[in-house]
Amino acid sequence: MTKIIMHGCNGKMGQVISGICAEDAEVEIVAGIDIADNRENGYPVYTDIDNCDVEADVIIDFSSSVAVDKLLEYSKRRGIPVVLCSTGLSPEQLTKVSNASKDVAILKSANMSLGINTIIKLLKDAANVFAPAGYDIEIVEKHHNQKVDAPSGTALALADSINEARGNEYEYVYDRSSVRKKRDKKELGISAVRGGTIVGEHEVIFAGIDEVVEIKHTAYSKSVFAKGAVEAAKFLAGKPAGMYDMSDVIG
């Protein structure tokens, strides 16, 4: 059984993960870390991570960027791998993550969904079929009206998987309204839609002559990201130091 410390246990994602783990016989949350200890979780909760001395195989982090520095130090000190899901890390913090991975296993991904990461894998093959045949490639992503960044990190990850497969031959185009000209064959368009409570929708369009192929993923709740994080934790437990991502989890 994989023993997990849930970092950010009383946040929305922390509670979703707690529920998933409670139904999974292969994992157990043995401790939680959160600045707020305001509910009964069925496991001990520490408001200061340095006070947590519980034995564990892996940490799942769904907290905030301000808590990541201390988490990395704790992880290195105790030799416990981390599934790092907090977003909005500064360039300095990303450097700290890279440095910490020399001492302990760290898994970081733009999107924790098993579905999205399977699509990323599939897109590499699709790009090598459709791009040489002259198909135009567009990505449309949709999210709720509270999301501040556009395009999403996931949309960029999808674009990067295509571009890397094609030797980085594409130029990303985010807004065509400023220039009136015909679409260039080496454009990869990325469009963002913001509205309502859309959890997340990503569509990759390969448009050829008299044929359109669409690869689409829709997240109906945040549970898909939580489930992916739990599967990542199972994978990461016991792994040697280094940087990992969800492509390693899905093989």
N, C-alpha and C positions, 0 to 999 in steps of 0.2 A: 504494500500500500504506500502511495506517495503522500508524504506529510507536507502540508502547505502552510506557510504564514501568509495571511491576506493583508497586504499593505493598502490601507484605504478601505477597511472592511465595512465601515458604516456609510459610505457613499452609495449612490445608486448602483453602480456596477459591482461594488464590493458585496452588496446584498444579493444581487442576481447570482454572482459566482457562489456565494454561500449556499444559496438554494440549490444550485446545480450540484455542488459537491456533496450536499446532504443526500442526494439521490444516486450518487455514483459510488459504488462499492470499492473502486480502485483508488480513491483519494480521501483524505481527511484534512480539514482545516484544524490545525492544532493551536493556532494563535492568530490574533488580529492586531493590527496597528492602526490607530486613528486618533486624531486630536479630540474627537468627541466620543465618549464612552456612555452613550445614552440609550442603549437597548440591550436586550438579552440575546446573545448570539449562539450560545451553546458551546463557546470556547472563550478562553481568557482574552481580554482586550487590553492593550498597553497604549497609553497616550504618548509615551516616549519610547521610540524604538530601541534605544540603548538599554532599556530595562528588560527587554524581552530576551530571556535566556532559554527559551523552549527549543528542543531539538527538532529540526525540520530538514526536509530534502530540497525545498525550493520555495521561493517567494514569488507571489503574483502581486504586481503593483498596478493599482488603478487609483492613484491619488492625485497629486498635482505636481507641477514642475518644481515648486518651492521645496518639496519634500524629497526630491530625487538625490540631491547631493549627500544628504545624511544616509539615505538608503544605500547608496553605492559604498560608502565607507563601512557601513554595517555588514553588507554583503561580503566585502573583501575580508573584513576582520574575522568573520565567522565561516567563511568559505561556503556560503549558501548561494546557489545560482538564482538568477532573477529573470522572470518574464516581465519585461518593462513595457507597460502599456500607457503610461502617462504621456501626454502630448504637450506641445508648446515648449520644448526644450530649446535653450539658447545654444548658439554655436559653441560656447565655452562648456556647456553641460554635455553636449554631444561628444566633445573631446574627452571629457571625464569618463563618459560611458565607454568610449573606445579604449581608454587607458585601463579602466577597471576590468575590461574583458581579458586583459593579459593575466589577471589573477584569478578570475572566476567566470563561469559560463553566464553569458547574458543573451537573452533572446529579445530582439526588438523588431517590430514590423509596422508598416504604415497602416495595416488593417489586420485584425486578428481573425477575421472570418475565414473558415475553412473553404467556403464557396468562392470568395474573392481570390484567395491564394491558388485555388485550383484553376480559376479562370486565367490568372496571371501566367500560370504554366502553359495552359492551352494557347494563349495568345501568341506565344513565341512560335509555335508551329503554324498557327493560322497566318501570321504575318509573312512567313517565308513561302506560303502558298499564294496569298492574295497580292502582296506588294509587287512581286515581279510581274504579275499579270495586269498591273496598272490600276488596281482598285484604290479609290480614295479612302482614307481612314479618318473617322471622326469619333470623338468621345463626348457623351452628354452625361453629366452627373447632376443629381437632384438631392437636395437636403432641406431640412427644416429652416425656418426663418430666423433662428437664433444663431446659426453657424456663421462665424465671422470670416473664415478664410475661404478663398475661392481662387482657383479650383481646389478641390479637396486633395488631401495627400494621397488618397486612394486612386483618384483619377490620374494623378501624376505617376503613381506606381504602375498603373496600367499602361500609360504612354511609354514609360521607361522600358517596360518589358518588350514592347513592340520595337522601340528604337534600338535597344541593345541587340535584339535578334537581327536587325537590319544594318548593323554597323554604324548606328547613330547617323543615319542619312536624313532624318526628318527634322524639320524646324517646327517647334510648337507655336501655334497661333491661337491666341485667346480672344481676340476681338478684331473682326474684319471691318467694323463700321468706319474706322479711321482712314482706310485706304480702299478706293474703288478700283479693283482690278480682278482679273480672272484668278481663280484658285490655282496655286502652284502645285504641281504633282508631288513636291517634297514637303508639303504642309501636313501637319497632323493637328487637326482642330480639336480644341477642348472647350466645351461650353458648360457653364454653371447655371443651375436654376435653384432659387431659394424661395420656399413657401410652406406655410402651414406647419405640420408636424411630421413631414417626410423623414423617416429615419435614415434612409440612404438608398439611392438607386443609381446604378452605373450601367451605361450601355455603350458598347463598342460597335461601331458601324463600319463594315467593309462594303463600299459602294462601287460596283463595276457597271459595265454596259448591260442593261436589262437584267441586272441581278443585284440584290442587296442581302448581305448576310449580317445578322445582328446577334451579338453575344451579350446577354443581359443578366445582371444580378440585382435582386431587390431584398433589402433587409426590412422585415416587418416589425422587429423589436431589437433591442440591444442584446438580447439573449444570444444571438449568433456570435457576437464578439466575445461574450463571456464564455460560451462553450469552446470557442477556439483557444482562449487563454488557458482553460483547464487542460485541454489536449496538449497545449504547448508545455505546460508545467509537467505533465507526465513524461513528455519527451525529454525535457531539459534535466530532470533529476538525475544526478550521477554523471552528467557530461563533463568533460574536461574544459578548462578555461578556453574562452574564445567567443566570437560573435556569431550568433545564430539568427535565423529568421524563420518565418512560417513555411518557406519553401523546404526547409530541412524537415519540418514536422510532417508535411504531406509527401515527402520522399521524392 
